[in-house]
Amino acid sequence: MGANVIHRIGSVKDVAQFQKHLTSLGVNIPCDSEILHGEASPLRHPIRSAGITIGNRIVVQPMEGWDGTTDGNPTESTLRRWRRFGSSGAKLIWGGEAVAVSAEGRANPHQLVIAEHTEKGLAKLRAALIEEHRLTTGSDDGLLIGLQLTHSGRYCHPTKEVGAQPLIAFHHPILDRRVRLTKDFPLLTDADLDAIIEQFHAAAIRAWKLGFDFVDVKHCHGYLAHELLGAHTRAGRYGGSFENRTSFLRQVVDGIRTAAPGLKIGVRLSAFDTVPYRHDPERGSEGKAGEGIPEKFDGLLPYLYGFGVDPLNPIDADLTEPVRFLSLLEELDIRLVNLTAGSPYYNPHIQRPALFPPSDGYRPPEDPLVGVARQMEVTRFLKEKFPKLIFVGSAYSYLQDFFPHVAQAAVRLGWVDCVGLGRMVLSYPEMLWDATEGRPMQRKRICRTFSDCTTAPRNGLPSGCYPLDSYYKESQAADRLTELKKR
Ligand SMILES: Cc1cc2nc3c(=O)[nH]c(=O)nc-3n(C[C@H](O)[C@H](O)[C@H](O)COP(=O)(O)O)c2cc1C
């Protein structure tokens, strides 16, 4: 058994006790004692900057449902999720969910695709979200809606029949081993990457035509554009130097500016990373995953297989290049930045701190509050360096009952501009809206990070909040999930 004893937040009595708990853990997370309401709330202050207006500081993070049709169109479940995004009261909808720029670039057979045959479906999602948003907040003034554009690269899994079809930018000694890629497995060629850039252009034009205010050129979580940022060992036009590794971004942006001049651009970035983790069987107990430990990297130094990692000690972040990347975003006149970290595939405790691991994960190697604090601290550091960028912060859901207190403090202190609801939006979309309206919290709807929203799709089922949302709790998929978890 691991030595880690984690104090459950659900059992913390009140905010004063939570503040004491933070102090005892030694983590630097600001937390206000009183929640302010209406205009007095920092979370309700609009942003007006560089031609961008956002009506409040509440953001819906991109949250996929693994519930599209096999041809990449939304289903009733997708529509329901987007309606709930609208009912959150958030004035910034960051992407809705990852939408692939091509069928082959999908991460799962039920991911949405942006193409001619899905335009109507995507338009419906946007319209439903706006309608619901108006019902909650009274108007769509200051509502900014983006679409997250993605190519899944190493994690392509376009259909059930063909299974995983990795499209890789470079050979990664640890990640290749995990999916048994041999040394001669072919890399995407420069010409392949040129063609994918054109797919991003075509996708952005469609998003613009459909009325989306911006597109997110996704650079996070191990997917293609993020992998390219770490392609130090790649030869050719897209690898090696910082200029080459960011050439993909620059070309995508150039093309969008020419073809869709009114469309704004945002970037969701994994601002730092670590080596991949795995569960340690010696630290597990019967039927339960062991604690997470980093994969061995002694033979791999300097570590040239990631972005925002210290090459000499890749357990730690090194923000030198992420800072350079944000300077580049400023040069490209990109203001909207959403910071996240790592990848759900190889270091989920970094990316989405949780008490319970997903089925393919490991028990947390640290108190998940340390993970929350790590992302908050990096965001604060980068916000200080780039005051003109509009930053969205991620990974707050683990704060549970105290999410509103921390969100308010972080915005009030200028650590971040806007606060994103990730897993919490699946169980309790209106949480921050209720808090800033002065309504009592609905405690039974607070996400407790059971990770079923990740375990379900890892096993081919749609994502959603199985423990707390009756739509999923009472579905047939819930029975299958229970079976799978028993196994
Ligand atoms: C079920 C699920 C689906 C997700 N889908 C996406 C996605 O489509 N795009 C993306 O950038 N991040 C995605 N994420 C990551 C979240 O946006 C967010 O960064 C993460 O959950 C941490 O924030 P939280 O603590 O508020 O949950 C997903 C996470 C989960 C659990």
The ligand as a Tripos MOL2 file, in Angstrom:
@<TRIPOS>MOLECULE
LIG
   31    33     1     0     0
SMALL
NO_CHARGES

@<TRIPOS>ATOM
      1 C1        -14.5300   13.4870  -19.7170 C.3       1 LIG1
      2 C2        -13.5280   14.5500  -20.0690 C.ar      1 LIG1
      3 C3        -13.5140   15.0790  -21.3500 C.ar      1 LIG1
      4 C4        -12.5800   16.0750  -21.6820 C.ar      1 LIG1
      5 N1        -12.5730   16.5840  -22.9580 N.ar      1 LIG1
      6 C5        -11.6580   17.5240  -23.2910 C.ar      1 LIG1
      7 C6        -11.6160   18.0630  -24.6090 C.ar      1 LIG1
      8 O1        -12.4180   17.7060  -25.4810 O.2       1 LIG1
      9 N2        -10.6660   18.9990  -24.8760 N.ar      1 LIG1
     10 C7         -9.7750   19.4430  -23.9320 C.ar      1 LIG1
     11 O2         -8.9430   20.3040  -24.2120 O.2       1 LIG1
     12 N3         -9.8220   18.9650  -22.6720 N.ar      1 LIG1
     13 C8        -10.7280   18.0280  -22.3310 C.ar      1 LIG1
     14 N4        -10.7690   17.5730  -21.0460 N.ar      1 LIG1
     15 C9         -9.9350   18.1970  -20.0030 C.3       1 LIG1
     16 C10       -10.7500   19.2670  -19.2620 C.3       1 LIG1
     17 O3        -11.1080   20.3170  -20.1410 O.3       1 LIG1
     18 C11        -9.9930   19.8580  -18.0510 C.3       1 LIG1
     19 O4         -8.7750   20.4100  -18.4620 O.3       1 LIG1
     20 C12        -9.7040   18.8140  -16.9750 C.3       1 LIG1
     21 O5        -10.8360   18.0270  -16.7070 O.3       1 LIG1
     22 C13        -9.2290   19.4940  -15.6660 C.3       1 LIG1
     23 O6        -10.1720   20.4330  -15.2260 O.3       1 LIG1
     24 P1        -11.2160   20.0840  -14.0400 P.3       1 LIG1
     25 O7        -10.3970   19.8890  -12.8140 O.co2     1 LIG1
     26 O8        -12.1290   21.2800  -13.9450 O.co2     1 LIG1
     27 O9        -11.9400   18.8500  -14.4350 O.co2     1 LIG1
     28 C14       -11.6760   16.5560  -20.7080 C.ar      1 LIG1
     29 C15       -11.7110   16.0180  -19.4170 C.ar      1 LIG1
     30 C16       -12.6150   15.0230  -19.0910 C.ar      1 LIG1
     31 C17       -12.6330   14.4800  -17.6860 C.3       1 LIG1
@<TRIPOS>BOND
     1     1     2 1
     2     2     3 ar
     3     2    30 ar
     4     3     4 ar
     5     4     5 ar
     6     4    28 ar
     7     5     6 ar
     8     6     7 ar
     9     6    13 1
    10     7     8 2
    11     7     9 ar
    12     9    10 ar
    13    10    11 2
    14    10    12 ar
    15    12    13 ar
    16    13    14 ar
    17    14    15 1
    18    14    28 ar
    19    15    16 1
    20    16    17 1
    21    16    18 1
    22    18    19 1
    23    18    20 1
    24    20    21 1
    25    20    22 1
    26    22    23 1
    27    23    24 1
    28    24    25 2
    29    24    26 1
    30    24    27 1
    31    28    29 ar
    32    29    30 ar
    33    30    31 1
@<TRIPOS>SUBSTRUCTURE
     1 LIG1         1 GROUP 0 **** ****
